[in-house]
Amino acid sequence: MTINSFYLVFGSTLFIILMWLIVALRYAMGMRKEIEKIWSEIDEYLRKRHDLLPGVVEILRRYGIEEGLVNKAIDARDSARKIYFPDEVKAKAEKLYADKLMEILSFSAGSTDMDFLEYKKEIMELNEKISNCLDEFNFKIDHFNIRRSALWMRSVCFLAKYKAISKINF
């Protein structure tokens, strides 16, 4: 084996490894961007749901809803609004807010008010959209974590500092 053929084999091997790293890194980045895109969609729906509370409360105050319940819902909404990143803290805050919002929506005195019924319908539609997006979000996280742990991706994810992502539910 001559020096030229050694450099050719060495250069070709190095080129293949470099291309593999680039392709794998782009693949991992693409998966992360998909997850971030879905989370931004979920966050948009959550913000819309947060924005509906004042209207619902205003309508139900006409019917004498308990102020303690209203204040708890407002506090839960405010604490959920402060957290952006999808983690356990955000999930717990959103779950608490959703529970308080459902408590308010079950207030029967406003059940004949057309504005209240429209708000209720809109909130239920948002809850359905949030649930569907969360399912897709968690599916993408599973896909990312499985691919991340594959032998051919471990080194790339280690170099890019891509850690496993936890699923969330609320």
N, C-alpha and C positions, 0 to 999 in steps of 0.2 A: 504494500500500500504506500503510495507516494504522499508527499506533503500536500499536494494539490487536491488529491481525492480525500484526504483527511479533512481539509478545510471545507470541502464541498459537503461531506457527510455531516460534519459538525455544524456548519452554517444552516444546512437544511433542517437538522434536528432543532436547532435553536429557533429557526423561523417557525416551525410547526408548533413548538411550545409557546412561542410568543403569540401566534395566531389563536391558539387554543385559549390562552389567558384573555385575550381581547374579546373573543366571542363569548366566553363564559361570563366575563364581567358585564358585557352588554346585556346578556340574558338575565343576569341577576338584577341589574339596574332596571330593566324593563318590568320584571315582576314587581319590584318595589314601587315603581311608578304606577302600576295598575292598582296596587293596594292603596297608595296615596290618593289616587283618583276616586276610588270607591269611597274612601273615608271622607273626602271633601264633599261628595254627594250626600253621604249620611249626615255630615255636619250641616249642610244646607237645609236638609229636612228638619233636623233638630232645632235649628235657629227659627225656622218657620213655625214650628210647634211652640217654641218659647214665646214668639211674638203674638200668639193667639190668646195667651192667658189673660192679659188685661181686658180684652173685649168680652171674654166669657165672664170674668169677675164682675165687670160693670153691669152686665145684663142680670146676673144672679143677685147682685146687691139690691136690685129693685124688689126681689122676692124674699129678701131677708136671710141670705145665706150666712152661716156662722163665720164671724170674722177670724176666729182662730184657725179654721180650715183654710181660709183665703191666705192668711199670713204664712202658714206652713207651706202652702203651694208656692207662694212668691219667694220665700226663702229657699226652697228646694230648686226652683228655677234659677235663681241668682247664683247659687253654688254650682249648678250644672253648667251655667253659661261661662263661668270663669275658667273652666278646664277645656282645653282644645284637644290635647293628645289622646289618642285611643288607648286607654289603659284601664286597669281595675278601678281606679278612683273615678274616672269619667263614667264608667259603666254603673257604679254604685250611685253616683249623683243623678244620672239620667233615669235609673230605675226608680229612685225615690221620687223624682219629679213626675214620672209617668204615673206612679201609684197615686200621688196627690192629685194629679190632673184627673185621673179616673174617678177619684172620690168626688171631686167637684162636678164632673159630668154626670154622676149618678144622683145628683141633687134633683129631686123630682119636681120641685115647684116651678122650675124653668122649663119643664118638658113640653109645655104648650107654646112657648115663645118661639116664633119662626127664626129669629136671629140666633137664639141659643141652639136650635136644631141645626142650623147651617154651620155654626162653629163646631158643634159636636161631630157632624158629618165630615168636615174638613180635618179635624183632629184624628178621627178614625182612619181616614184615607192616608194621612201622613204617617200614622202608626204602622199601617200596612206597608207603605213604601220603605219606612225605616227597617221594618222586619225583613223585607225582601233584600234590601241592600246589605243588611247585617249578615244574612245567610251567604250572600255572594262574597262579602268581605272575609268571613271566616273560611269559606272554601278557598279563596285565594291565599289566605295565610297558611292553611294546611298545605296547599300546593307549594308555596314558597319554602316552608319548613322541610318538606320532604325533599325537594330539589336541593336545598341548602345542605342537607345532611348526606347527599349522594357523594360518593368518593370523588368524582370528577369536578365537583363544585366546592368541596370543603376548603381547599387552599385559596380559591378565589374569594370566597366569602370571608375567610380569615383575613386576607390581605385588605379587603374592602371594609372590614369591621362590620359586616352584616351579621347581626345576631338573630337568633330565633325570635319570632314574634308571637305574642300570646293572643289567643282568640278572646273576643269580648262578647258579652250578651247583656242586654237590658230589656 
